[in-house]
């Protein structure tokens, strides 16, 4: 009715209001497609939360179809959860990620749960890239389509209109949903989601001189569902009570009111983006007669297709120091230098490297033109949480069921050090302690101490007349290894190190020596060695990779042995082993994994404790035990081995995997000296496994068969490896 009354005007100006609603805001894009299809020109946009995101991007010049394409090509769950590609993590962080299931800060002696699920780093990086062409537009009224958004001041609860400044930061603040995202600092204010105070920001639009206001409301009635599934949703529902009371008046101020049917979705339904967008399209189609009538009273504006920026020029880099991390450390993680052109992917990698260290709270940066130069400016705030509690669960046939409790303290004695203590609770007490002074690509220094205890049926050797030279028996194993080492990193993907180690072995068998009236020990001694190692890891996931490869190689030269009552003269010996592999992605669901490994001994160890053994599957690496499906734990042993594995991984539905495995190998005495490794495979096996990715780590159930054992074996592995 209003449109008809104003039909005498030659050109109607149209304002667009986009409400907040979390994932339900995806419906805005569907409605925008119908608005464009009807030929309506938008002259001003106001939005809150998800409405600010869609509205801000549309104000930059993107079309609804482009927004749809961006949406469908992005894994929103990974972006929101700040899931970083494994490539972005430091080497130590990669190992921690496959070790600990939970990480929580400790404040004043108490474990504290995080205030938000995500720091919003990935979301912000996306805004910086997509809005880059408008980086120097400080007044949002001068964007291709004038724009404003609303946020909430967390200190005062005041409604804050953002219509000037750095656009990515403003949109980020307006959409910082409590408990989902960390608050965003804008100037001297800490801001959160604008939907808390105004989820349908129409009042500013009334002063912009618009003739017609179109409102897209993706809020749902608080009574549309009786339950809430998340804390974020509960807070949104609480804040929406007041908002919905105001909607009656706000709706009267809206000439064309469009409300998609979204009762079946919640604010976190990002996995249902197609269905939500379809509801937006349907709602836009219902309003098509009004939209067509409006378009007839407007002058049409040709909207050029906007290209997504993929690179940027960097003339100057301004990185502020922090109390514990100097500029060189920050630059080393960023891996960008001034006077170069970089892809936004490269910038995202650098920022992800910084964020993945977990040394900083949510940080924002700007990429703008200052005095004719393209400047990247940032000062990441250090996290105030320097003491962490971490935990995990694990089960395998060798170590049994274990619960891992970890305490980590950063900056314990020096600015760049870290102390970590693992206590592993199970049938036997086990621990892992480390002290590390991190100097990145310079030489770092560390100390580590670990203890493993378990029972095994590995073949052992004796030097007694009462027993045969080799005997299979149940053995209680205790291994303590203390290492001092230095190491250096190469682009966070490779680590090279060397050191000195002390290893205390106690291998107590259940064989009783009647002559001494004691149980026999397969080994009870202290060994001292020099070591060197090289590790490379470019996989995107340790357990279910789709790309990348790895190499792990080490050499240990044992130069001294101490043992009470030892009659045999000790001679130094050397043990070397390596394991490498690569992954080939066949498509989005299929991956082919190849790996090969080998090891040998130079000299006489005089102890079967250092033998390479085949058997078991999914165990944490301990001693020289090599997993081999289809064979029982430590089924066969020798002082040298070669092995090859092939795995076909089919992710038939997200997080669910079907794996087909083939193993082949040789383990015996001096296989490289005798040429045995050239004569064919002695042990081979095949298996099939079901794997499930969970928050507590992978769960795998494997059935395997080896002709050399002639029985079908079942392997069960649960949780992270430690």
C-alpha positions as CSV (number, residue, x, y, z in Angstrom):
1,X,0.0,0.0,0.0
2,X,2.8,2.4,0.8
3,X,4.6,1.7,-2.4
4,X,1.4,2.5,-4.4
5,X,1.0,5.8,-2.6
6,X,4.6,6.7,-3.5
7,X,4.4,5.6,-7.1
8,X,4.4,9.2,-8.3
9,X,8.0,9.5,-7.3
10,X,10.5,8.9,-10.1
11,X,13.0,6.9,-8.0
12,X,12.4,5.3,-4.7
13,X,15.3,4.8,-2.3
14,X,15.3,1.5,-0.5
15,X,16.8,0.6,2.8
16,X,17.4,-3.0,3.8
17,X,17.4,-4.4,7.4
18,X,19.0,-7.8,8.0
19,X,18.4,-9.3,11.5
20,X,20.7,-11.5,13.4
21,X,20.0,-15.2,13.9
22,X,23.3,-17.2,13.7
23,X,23.2,-19.9,11.1
24,X,19.6,-18.9,10.3
25,X,21.0,-15.7,8.8
26,X,22.1,-17.8,5.8
27,X,18.5,-17.3,4.7
28,X,19.4,-13.6,4.0
29,X,21.3,-14.7,0.9
30,X,18.3,-16.7,-0.4
31,X,16.0,-13.6,0.0
32,X,18.7,-11.3,-1.6
33,X,18.7,-13.6,-4.7
34,X,15.0,-13.0,-5.1
35,X,15.4,-9.2,-4.5
36,X,18.0,-9.1,-7.3
37,X,15.8,-11.2,-9.5
38,X,12.9,-8.8,-9.1
39,X,15.3,-5.9,-10.0
40,X,15.1,-4.0,-6.7
41,X,18.0,-1.6,-6.1
42,X,19.3,-1.4,-2.5
43,X,20.5,2.0,-1.4
44,X,21.3,1.5,2.3
45,X,21.9,-1.6,4.5
46,X,21.7,-2.0,8.3
47,X,22.5,-5.3,9.9
48,X,23.2,-7.2,13.2
49,X,25.2,-10.3,13.8
50,X,24.8,-12.6,10.8
51,X,22.9,-9.8,9.1
52,X,26.0,-7.6,9.5
53,X,28.1,-10.3,7.8
54,X,25.8,-10.7,4.8
55,X,25.0,-7.0,4.7
56,X,28.7,-5.9,5.0
57,X,29.7,-8.2,2.1
58,X,26.8,-7.1,0.0
59,X,27.6,-3.5,0.7
60,X,31.1,-4.1,-0.7
61,X,29.6,-5.0,-4.0
62,X,29.3,-8.8,-4.0
63,X,26.1,-10.2,-5.6
64,X,23.8,-12.7,-3.9
65,X,25.0,-15.5,-6.2
66,X,28.6,-14.8,-5.2
67,X,27.7,-14.9,-1.6
68,X,26.0,-18.2,-2.2
69,X,29.1,-19.6,-4.0
70,X,31.4,-18.4,-1.2
71,X,29.1,-20.1,1.4
72,X,28.8,-23.4,-0.3
73,X,32.5,-23.6,-0.9
74,X,33.4,-22.9,2.7
75,X,33.3,-25.4,5.6
76,X,31.7,-23.0,8.0
77,X,32.0,-25.3,11.0
78,X,35.8,-25.4,10.6
79,X,35.9,-21.6,10.1
80,X,33.8,-20.9,13.2
81,X,35.6,-23.4,15.4
82,X,39.0,-21.9,14.4
83,X,40.1,-25.3,13.0
84,X,43.6,-24.6,11.7
85,X,45.2,-26.7,9.0
86,X,47.8,-28.9,10.5
87,X,50.3,-27.1,8.2
88,X,49.9,-24.0,10.3
89,X,50.9,-25.6,13.5
90,X,54.4,-25.7,15.0
91,X,55.9,-29.2,15.1
92,X,55.4,-29.4,18.9
93,X,51.8,-28.3,18.5
94,X,51.2,-31.0,16.0
95,X,52.4,-33.6,18.4
96,X,50.2,-32.1,21.2
97,X,47.2,-32.1,18.9
98,X,47.5,-35.9,18.5
99,X,48.1,-36.4,22.2
100,X,45.6,-34.4,24.2
101,X,41.9,-34.4,24.0
102,X,41.1,-31.4,26.1
103,X,43.1,-28.3,27.1
104,X,41.8,-25.9,29.8
105,X,43.5,-23.0,31.6
106,X,44.2,-23.0,35.3
107,X,43.5,-19.7,37.2
108,X,44.4,-19.3,40.8
109,X,44.7,-23.0,41.3
110,X,41.4,-23.9,39.6
111,X,40.6,-25.3,36.2
112,X,38.7,-22.6,34.3
113,X,36.4,-23.4,31.3
114,X,36.8,-21.1,28.3
115,X,34.4,-18.3,27.9
116,X,34.0,-18.9,24.2
117,X,34.3,-21.8,21.8
118,X,36.4,-19.9,19.3
119,X,38.7,-16.9,19.2
120,X,37.3,-16.0,15.7
121,X,40.6,-15.9,14.0
122,X,39.5,-17.7,10.9
123,X,36.3,-15.7,10.6
124,X,38.2,-12.4,10.8
125,X,40.8,-13.6,8.2
126,X,37.9,-14.2,5.8
127,X,36.5,-10.7,6.4
128,X,39.9,-9.1,5.8
129,X,40.3,-10.9,2.5
130,X,36.8,-10.4,1.2
131,X,36.6,-6.7,2.2
132,X,40.1,-5.8,1.2
133,X,39.1,-3.5,-1.7
134,X,37.3,-1.3,0.8
135,X,40.2,-1.3,3.3
136,X,40.6,2.5,3.1
137,X,36.9,3.3,3.4
138,X,36.7,4.7,6.9
139,X,33.1,6.1,6.5
140,X,30.8,3.2,5.7
141,X,28.4,5.6,4.1
142,X,30.9,5.7,1.2
143,X,30.9,2.0,0.5
144,X,29.3,0.9,-2.9
145,X,26.2,0.5,-0.8
146,X,26.1,2.6,2.4
147,X,26.1,0.4,5.5
148,X,26.0,0.3,9.3
149,X,25.9,-2.4,11.9
150,X,25.2,-2.7,15.6
151,X,27.2,-4.2,18.4
152,X,26.9,-4.4,22.2
153,X,29.4,-2.9,24.7
154,X,30.2,-5.7,27.0
155,X,31.1,-3.3,29.9
156,X,28.1,-1.1,29.8
157,X,25.6,-3.1,27.8
158,X,25.1,-0.1,25.6
159,X,23.9,-0.4,22.0
160,X,26.8,0.7,19.7
161,X,26.3,1.7,16.1
162,X,29.3,1.0,13.9
163,X,29.3,3.1,10.8
164,X,33.0,4.2,10.6
165,X,36.4,2.6,11.1
166,X,37.8,-0.7,9.7
167,X,35.0,-2.6,8.1
168,X,36.2,-6.2,8.9
169,X,36.6,-5.2,12.5
170,X,33.2,-3.7,12.7
171,X,31.5,-6.7,11.2
172,X,33.5,-9.0,13.4
173,X,32.4,-7.2,16.5
174,X,28.7,-7.1,15.5
175,X,28.7,-10.9,15.0
176,X,30.7,-11.9,18.1
177,X,28.0,-14.2,19.6
178,X,28.7,-14.8,23.3
179,X,30.1,-18.2,24.2
180,X,30.7,-18.9,20.5
181,X,33.2,-16.1,19.8
182,X,35.6,-14.0,22.0
183,X,34.7,-10.3,22.5
184,X,36.3,-8.0,19.9
185,X,38.2,-4.8,20.9
186,X,37.3,-1.8,18.8
187,X,39.3,1.3,20.0
188,X,38.9,1.4,23.8
189,X,35.7,-0.7,23.8
190,X,35.1,-4.5,24.1
191,X,32.2,-5.4,21.9
192,X,30.0,-8.5,21.4
193,X,27.1,-9.5,19.2
194,X,24.6,-6.6,18.5
195,X,21.7,-9.0,18.7
196,X,21.9,-8.8,22.5
197,X,20.5,-5.3,22.5
198,X,19.0,-4.8,19.0
199,X,18.6,-7.7,16.6
200,X,16.6,-5.7,14.0
201,X,18.4,-2.3,13.7
202,X,15.7,-0.3,11.9
203,X,15.8,3.0,13.9
204,X,19.0,4.3,12.2
205,X,17.5,3.6,8.8
206,X,14.6,5.9,9.5
207,X,17.0,8.8,9.5
208,X,18.7,7.9,6.3
209,X,16.0,9.3,3.9
210,X,14.8,6.0,2.6
211,X,11.4,5.9,1.0
212,X,10.9,2.1,1.5
213,X,12.4,-0.2,4.0
214,X,12.7,-4.0,3.3
215,X,13.2,-6.1,6.4
216,X,14.4,-9.7,6.4
217,X,13.8,-11.2,9.9
218,X,15.4,-14.6,10.5
219,X,14.6,-14.6,14.2
220,X,12.3,-17.3,15.4
221,X,9.8,-17.1,18.2
222,X,11.2,-18.2,21.6
223,X,8.1,-20.4,21.9
224,X,8.9,-22.2,18.6
225,X,10.9,-24.8,20.5
226,X,10.9,-25.9,24.1
227,X,14.5,-26.8,24.4
228,X,17.9,-25.3,23.7
229,X,20.9,-27.4,22.7
230,X,23.7,-25.0,23.5
231,X,24.6,-22.2,25.9
232,X,24.9,-19.7,23.0
233,X,21.3,-20.6,22.0
234,X,20.1,-20.2,25.5
235,X,21.7,-16.7,25.8
236,X,20.2,-15.8,22.5
237,X,16.8,-16.9,23.6
238,X,17.0,-14.9,26.8
239,X,18.0,-11.7,25.0
240,X,15.4,-12.3,22.4
241,X,12.5,-11.9,24.9
242,X,13.0,-8.2,25.0
243,X,13.8,-8.0,21.3
244,X,10.6,-9.7,20.3
245,X,8.6,-7.3,22.5
246,X,10.0,-4.5,20.3
247,X,9.3,-6.3,17.0
248,X,5.7,-5.3,16.9
249,X,6.6,-1.6,16.6
250,X,9.6,-2.3,14.3
251,X,7.5,-4.4,12.0
252,X,5.1,-1.5,11.5
253,X,8.0,0.7,10.4
254,X,8.9,-1.9,7.7
255,X,7.1,-1.5,4.4
256,X,8.1,-5.0,3.0
257,X,8.6,-7.5,5.8
258,X,10.0,-10.9,4.9
259,X,10.3,-13.7,7.4
260,X,11.6,-17.1,6.2
261,X,10.2,-20.2,7.9
262,X,13.2,-21.3,10.1
263,X,11.6,-22.9,13.1
264,X,13.3,-26.2,12.2
265,X,16.8,-24.7,12.6
266,X,18.9,-23.2,15.4
267,X,21.7,-20.6,15.5
268,X,24.3,-23.3,15.0
269,X,22.8,-25.2,12.1
270,X,25.7,-24.3,9.8
271,X,25.7,-27.9,8.4
272,X,22.2,-27.2,6.9
273,X,23.2,-24.2,4.8
274,X,21.4,-25.4,1.6
275,X,18.2,-26.0,3.4
276,X,18.3,-22.7,5.2
277,X,19.1,-20.8,2.0
278,X,16.2,-22.6,0.3
279,X,13.8,-21.2,2.9
280,X,15.1,-17.7,2.2
281,X,14.4,-18.2,-1.5
282,X,10.9,-19.3,-0.7
283,X,10.2,-16.3,1.5
284,X,11.6,-14.0,-1.2
285,X,9.3,-15.6,-3.8
286,X,6.3,-15.0,-1.6
287,X,7.2,-11.3,-1.5
288,X,7.8,-11.1,-5.3
289,X,4.7,-9.1,-6.2
290,X,5.7,-6.3,-3.7
291,X,9.3,-6.5,-4.9
292,X,8.3,-6.2,-8.6
293,X,6.0,-3.2,-7.8
294,X,8.9,-1.5,-6.0
295,X,11.4,-2.1,-8.8
296,X,9.1,-0.4,-11.3
297,X,9.5,2.8,-9.3
298,X,13.3,2.7,-9.3
299,X,16.1,3.6,-11.7
300,X,18.1,0.5,-12.4
301,X,21.7,0.3,-11.5
302,X,24.1,-2.0,-13.3
303,X,26.0,-4.0,-10.7
304,X,29.4,-5.2,-12.0
305,X,30.6,-8.6,-11.0
306,X,33.1,-8.1,-8.2
307,X,36.2,-10.3,-8.1
308,X,37.3,-11.9,-4.9
309,X,40.8,-10.5,-4.0
310,X,43.4,-13.3,-3.7
311,X,46.6,-11.3,-3.1
312,X,47.8,-8.1,-1.6
313,X,50.8,-5.9,-1.7
314,X,52.8,-5.3,1.5
315,X,55.0,-2.3,1.8
316,X,55.4,-2.0,5.5
317,X,55.0,-4.4,8.4
318,X,54.3,-3.0,11.9
319,X,54.4,-5.7,14.6
320,X,54.4,-4.6,18.2
321,X,56.3,-6.5,20.8
322,X,54.8,-8.2,23.8
323,X,56.3,-8.8,27.3
324,X,57.4,-12.4,26.5
325,X,57.6,-12.5,22.7
326,X,59.8,-10.1,20.8
327,X,59.4,-9.0,17.2
328,X,61.7,-11.7,15.8
329,X,59.5,-14.4,17.3
330,X,56.3,-12.9,15.9
331,X,57.9,-12.4,12.4
332,X,59.2,-15.9,12.5
333,X,55.7,-17.2,12.9
334,X,54.1,-14.8,10.4
335,X,56.6,-15.7,7.6
336,X,55.9,-12.5,5.7
337,X,58.3,-9.6,5.0
338,X,57.7,-6.1,3.8
339,X,58.1,-5.0,0.1
340,X,56.5,-8.2,-1.3
341,X,53.2,-9.3,-2.7
342,X,51.5,-12.2,-0.9
343,X,48.4,-14.3,-1.3
344,X,45.7,-14.0,1.4
345,X,46.3,-17.7,1.9
346,X,49.8,-17.0,2.9
347,X,48.7,-14.3,5.4
348,X,46.1,-16.7,6.8
349,X,48.8,-19.3,7.3
350,X,51.0,-16.7,9.2
351,X,48.2,-15.6,11.5
352,X,47.2,-19.3,12.0
353,X,50.8,-20.0,13.0
354,X,50.6,-17.4,15.7
355,X,47.2,-18.4,16.9
356,X,48.1,-22.1,16.9
357,X,50.9,-21.5,19.5
358,X,48.1,-20.8,22.0
359,X,50.3,-18.0,23.4
360,X,47.9,-15.2,22.4
361,X,44.4,-14.2,23.1
362,X,42.1,-13.3,20.2
363,X,44.0,-10.8,18.1
364,X,43.0,-8.6,15.2
365,X,45.1,-6.9,12.6
366,X,44.6,-4.3,9.9
367,X,45.7,-4.2,6.3
368,X,45.3,-0.6,5.1
369,X,47.0,2.1,3.1
370,X,48.8,4.7,5.1
371,X,50.8,7.6,3.5
372,X,50.6,5.8,0.1
373,X,52.0,2.5,1.5
374,X,50.2,-0.8,2.1
375,X,50.7,-1.4,5.8
376,X,50.0,-4.6,7.9
377,X,49.7,-3.6,11.6
378,X,49.2,-5.8,14.6
379,X,50.1,-6.3,18.2
380,X,48.8,-9.7,19.5
381,X,47.8,-9.7,23.1
382,X,49.5,-12.4,25.2
383,X,47.2,-14.9,26.9
384,X,47.0,-14.5,30.6
385,X,46.7,-18.2,30.9
386,X,50.2,-19.6,31.3
387,X,49.2,-22.7,33.3
388,X,47.2,-25.4,31.5
389,X,45.5,-28.6,32.4
390,X,45.3,-31.2,29.6
391,X,43.9,-34.7,29.5
392,X,43.2,-37.6,27.2
393,X,42.2,-41.3,27.2
394,X,43.7,-44.2,25.4
395,X,43.5,-48.0,25.0
396,X,45.5,-50.5,23.1
397,X,46.5,-54.1,23.6
398,X,50.1,-53.3,24.7
399,X,49.7,-50.5,27.3
400,X,46.0,-51.3,28.2
401,X,43.6,-48.5,29.3
402,X,45.2,-45.2,30.3
403,X,44.0,-41.9,31.5
404,X,46.4,-39.0,30.8
405,X,46.6,-36.0,33.1
406,X,49.0,-33.2,32.1
407,X,50.1,-29.9,33.7
408,X,51.9,-27.4,31.5
409,X,53.5,-24.2,32.7
410,X,54.7,-21.6,30.2
411,X,57.3,-18.9,31.2
412,X,58.2,-21.0,34.2
413,X,61.8,-19.7,34.5
414,X,62.5,-18.0,31.2
415,X,60.3,-16.0,28.8
416,X,60.3,-18.7,26.1
417,X,60.4,-21.9,28.2
418,X,57.8,-24.5,29.0
419,X,57.5,-27.2,31.6
420,X,55.2,-30.2,31.0
421,X,54.4,-33.2,33.2
422,X,52.2,-36.1,32.0
423,X,50.9,-38.6,34.5
424,X,49.5,-41.8,32.8
425,X,47.1,-43.7,35.1
426,X,46.4,-47.3,34.3
427,X,47.5,-50.8,35.4
428,X,51.0,-49.4,35.9
429,X,52.3,-46.0,36.7
430,X,53.8,-44.1,33.8
431,X,55.0,-40.5,33.3
432,X,56.6,-38.1,30.8
433,X,58.3,-34.9,31.9
434,X,59.8,-32.2,29.6
435,X,61.5,-28.8,30.0
436,X,62.0,-27.0,26.7
437,X,63.5,-23.6,25.9
438,X,62.0,-22.7,22.5
439,X,64.1,-20.6,20.2
440,X,62.2,-21.5,17.0
441,X,64.5,-21.7,14.0
442,X,67.5,-21.1,16.3
443,X,68.9,-24.0,18.3
444,X,66.5,-24.8,21.1
445,X,67.4,-26.8,24.2
446,X,65.3,-29.4,26.1
447,X,65.3,-32.1,28.8
448,X,62.9,-35.0,28.8
449,X,62.2,-38.0,31.1
450,X,59.7,-40.8,30.4
451,X,58.8,-44.0,32.0
452,X,56.8,-46.9,30.4
453,X,55.6,-50.0,32.2
454,X,53.7,-53.0,30.6
455,X,53.6,-56.7,30.2
456,X,54.7,-58.4,27.0
457,X,55.2,-61.8,25.5
458,X,58.1,-60.8,23.3
459,X,60.8,-63.4,22.8
460,X,63.8,-62.9,25.1
461,X,67.3,-64.2,25.3
462,X,69.2,-65.7,28.2
463,X,72.8,-66.6,28.9
464,X,72.0,-69.6,31.3
465,X,72.4,-73.3,30.8
466,X,68.9,-73.9,32.3
467,X,67.0,-72.2,29.5
468,X,67.3,-72.1,25.7
469,X,68.9,-69.1,24.1
470,X,65.5,-67.7,22.9
471,X,62.4,-68.1,24.9
472,X,58.9,-66.7,24.6
473,X,57.6,-65.8,28.1
474,X,55.6,-63.2,29.9
475,X,57.8,-60.2,30.8
476,X,57.2,-57.2,33.0
477,X,58.9,-54.3,31.3
478,X,60.0,-51.0,32.9
479,X,61.8,-48.5,30.7
480,X,63.0,-45.1,31.9
481,X,64.7,-42.8,29.4
482,X,66.2,-39.4,30.2
483,X,67.4,-37.2,27.4
484,X,69.2,-33.9,27.0
485,X,68.9,-32.5,23.5
486,X,69.2,-29.6,21.1
487,X,67.1,-29.1,18.1
488,X,66.2,-26.6,15.3
489,X,63.1,-26.2,13.2
490,X,62.6,-25.7,9.5
491,X,59.4,-23.9,8.6
492,X,57.5,-25.8,11.4
493,X,57.5,-28.9,9.2
494,X,60.9,-30.4,10.0
495,X,62.9,-30.8,13.2
496,X,66.6,-31.8,13.4
497,X,68.1,-32.7,16.7
498,X,70.9,-34.3,18.6
499,X,71.6,-35.2,22.3
500,X,72.6,-37.6,25.0
501,X,70.4,-40.1,26.7
502,X,70.3,-42.4,29.7
503,X,68.1,-45.5,29.5
504,X,67.3,-47.8,32.5
505,X,65.9,-51.2,31.5
506,X,64.2,-53.7,33.8
507,X,62.8,-56.7,31.9
508,X,61.7,-59.2,34.6
509,X,60.4,-62.5,33.2
510,X,58.1,-65.1,34.9
511,X,60.8,-67.8,34.5
512,X,62.2,-68.9,37.8
513,X,65.9,-69.9,38.1
514,X,66.1,-72.7,40.7
515,X,69.9,-72.3,41.0
516,X,69.6,-68.7,42.3
517,X,66.0,-68.9,43.6
518,X,65.1,-65.7,41.7
519,X,63.1,-64.8,38.6
520,X,65.2,-64.2,35.6
521,X,65.8,-60.8,34.0
522,X,66.1,-60.5,30.3
523,X,67.7,-57.2,30.9
524,X,68.5,-55.1,34.0
525,X,71.0,-52.4,33.2
526,X,71.6,-48.7,32.6
527,X,72.7,-47.6,29.1
528,X,74.2,-44.3,27.9
529,X,74.0,-43.2,24.3
530,X,74.5,-40.3,21.9
531,X,71.6,-39.7,19.5
532,X,70.5,-37.8,16.4
533,X,67.1,-37.5,14.8
534,X,65.3,-35.9,11.9
535,X,61.5,-35.6,11.7
536,X,59.4,-34.2,8.9
537,X,55.6,-34.0,8.9
538,X,53.5,-32.3,6.3
539,X,50.3,-34.4,6.8
540,X,47.0,-32.6,7.2
541,X,46.0,-35.1,9.8
542,X,48.1,-37.7,11.7
543,X,45.5,-40.4,11.9
544,X,43.3,-39.9,8.7
545,X,45.4,-37.8,6.3
546,X,44.3,-36.7,2.8
547,X,47.6,-35.2,1.8
548,X,51.2,-34.8,2.8
549,X,53.9,-37.1,4.0
550,X,56.2,-37.8,6.9
551,X,59.7,-39.0,7.8
552,X,61.0,-40.1,11.2
553,X,64.6,-41.2,11.5
554,X,66.9,-41.6,14.4
555,X,70.3,-43.1,15.3
556,X,71.4,-44.1,18.8
557,X,75.0,-45.0,19.6
558,X,75.2,-46.8,22.9
559,X,78.7,-46.2,24.3
560,X,78.4,-47.3,27.9
561,X,76.5,-49.8,30.1
562,X,76.2,-50.2,33.8
563,X,74.9,-53.4,35.4
564,X,75.3,-55.0,38.8
565,X,76.8,-58.4,38.6
566,X,77.5,-58.1,34.8
567,X,80.2,-60.5,33.7
568,X,80.1,-59.9,30.0
569,X,82.4,-57.3,28.6
570,X,80.4,-54.5,27.0
571,X,81.0,-53.4,23.5
572,X,79.4,-50.3,22.0
573,X,76.6,-50.8,19.5
574,X,74.5,-48.7,17.2
575,X,70.8,-48.9,16.4
576,X,69.3,-46.9,13.4
577,X,65.7,-46.9,12.2
578,X,63.5,-44.8,9.9
579,X,59.9,-44.6,9.0
580,X,58.4,-42.7,6.1
581,X,55.2,-42.4,4.2
582,X,53.0,-40.3,1.8
583,X,49.3,-39.9,1.2
584,X,47.7,-39.5,-2.2
585,X,44.2,-38.1,-2.3
586,X,42.0,-39.9,-4.9
587,X,39.0,-37.6,-4.3
588,X,37.2,-36.0,-1.4
589,X,36.4,-39.4,0.2
590,X,39.2,-41.7,-0.9
591,X,42.8,-41.5,0.2
592,X,45.7,-43.9,-0.5
593,X,48.5,-44.1,2.1
594,X,51.9,-45.7,1.5
595,X,54.6,-46.1,4.2
596,X,57.8,-48.0,4.6
597,X,60.2,-48.5,7.5
598,X,63.4,-50.3,8.3
599,X,66.0,-50.6,11.0
600,X,69.3,-52.3,11.8
601,X,71.8,-52.9,14.6
602,X,75.6,-52.6,14.3
603,X,77.4,-54.6,17.0
604,X,76.1,-57.0,19.6
605,X,73.5,-55.5,22.0
606,X,73.8,-58.6,24.3
607,X,70.1,-57.9,25.2
608,X,66.9,-58.8,23.4
609,X,65.4,-55.6,24.9
610,X,66.7,-53.7,21.9
611,X,65.3,-56.1,19.3
612,X,62.9,-55.0,16.6
613,X,59.6,-56.9,16.9
614,X,56.5,-57.3,14.7
615,X,53.0,-57.5,16.1
616,X,49.9,-55.6,17.3
617,X,48.4,-52.5,15.8
618,X,47.8,-48.9,16.8
619,X,50.3,-48.8,19.7
620,X,52.1,-45.8,20.9
621,X,55.8,-46.2,19.7
622,X,57.7,-47.9,22.5
623,X,61.3,-49.2,22.3
624,X,61.7,-50.8,18.9
625,X,58.3,-52.4,18.7
626,X,56.8,-52.3,15.2
627,X,53.1,-52.7,14.7
628,X,52.0,-55.4,12.2
629,X,48.3,-56.3,11.8
630,X,47.4,-59.9,11.9
631,X,50.2,-60.8,14.3
632,X,49.9,-60.8,18.1
633,X,51.8,-58.3,20.2
634,X,55.6,-58.7,19.7
635,X,55.2,-62.0,17.9
636,X,58.6,-62.3,16.2
637,X,61.8,-60.4,16.8
638,X,65.3,-59.7,15.3
639,X,68.0,-57.2,15.2
640,X,66.9,-55.8,11.8
641,X,63.8,-55.4,9.8
642,X,62.1,-53.9,6.8
643,X,58.3,-53.3,6.4
644,X,55.9,-51.8,4.0
645,X,52.3,-50.8,4.5
646,X,49.5,-49.8,2.2
647,X,46.2,-48.4,3.4
648,X,43.1,-47.4,1.5
649,X,40.9,-45.0,3.5
650,X,37.3,-44.4,2.5
651,X,35.4,-41.7,4.5
652,X,32.0,-42.9,3.6
653,X,30.3,-40.3,5.8
654,X,31.9,-37.4,7.7
655,X,34.1,-38.7,10.6
656,X,33.4,-42.3,9.7
657,X,36.1,-44.3,7.9
658,X,36.5,-47.7,6.3
659,X,40.1,-48.7,6.0
660,X,41.7,-51.6,4.0
661,X,45.2,-52.4,5.1
662,X,48.1,-54.5,3.7
663,X,51.3,-55.2,5.5
664,X,54.5,-57.0,4.4
665,X,57.9,-57.3,6.0
666,X,61.0,-59.2,7.2
667,X,62.4,-59.2,10.7
668,X,65.4,-61.4,11.6
669,X,69.1,-61.3,12.3
670,X,71.3,-59.2,10.1
671,X,69.0,-59.2,7.1
672,X,71.0,-56.5,5.4
673,X,74.3,-58.3,5.8
674,X,73.0,-61.6,4.6
675,X,70.9,-60.1,1.8
676,X,67.8,-61.7,3.2
677,X,65.8,-58.5,2.6
678,X,66.2,-59.1,-1.2
679,X,64.8,-62.7,-1.2
680,X,61.2,-62.0,-0.5
681,X,58.7,-61.2,2.3
682,X,58.5,-63.5,5.3
683,X,55.5,-62.0,7.0
684,X,52.4,-60.5,5.3
685,X,48.9,-59.7,6.3
686,X,45.6,-58.0,5.4
687,X,42.9,-56.3,7.4
688,X,39.9,-54.2,7.4
689,X,39.1,-51.5,10.0
690,X,36.3,-49.1,11.0
691,X,37.5,-45.8,12.3
692,X,35.5,-43.0,14.0
693,X,36.9,-39.5,14.7
694,X,35.7,-38.3,18.0
695,X,36.5,-35.3,20.3
696,X,38.4,-37.9,22.5
697,X,40.5,-39.1,19.6
698,X,40.0,-41.8,17.0
699,X,38.3,-45.1,17.7
700,X,39.4,-48.1,15.5
701,X,38.1,-51.7,15.3
702,X,40.3,-53.8,13.1
703,X,40.0,-57.4,11.9
704,X,43.2,-58.8,10.3
705,X,44.7,-62.1,9.1
706,X,48.2,-63.3,8.5
707,X,49.0,-66.7,7.1
708,X,52.1,-66.8,9.4
709,X,49.7,-66.8,12.4
710,X,46.7,-68.6,10.8
711,X,44.1,-67.0,13.1
712,X,41.8,-64.0,12.6
713,X,42.9,-61.3,15.0
714,X,40.9,-58.3,16.3
715,X,42.6,-55.1,17.3
716,X,40.9,-52.4,19.3
717,X,42.4,-48.9,19.7
718,X,40.7,-46.0,21.4
719,X,41.8,-42.4,21.8
720,X,44.9,-40.3,21.2
721,X,48.4,-41.8,21.2
722,X,50.7,-41.1,24.2
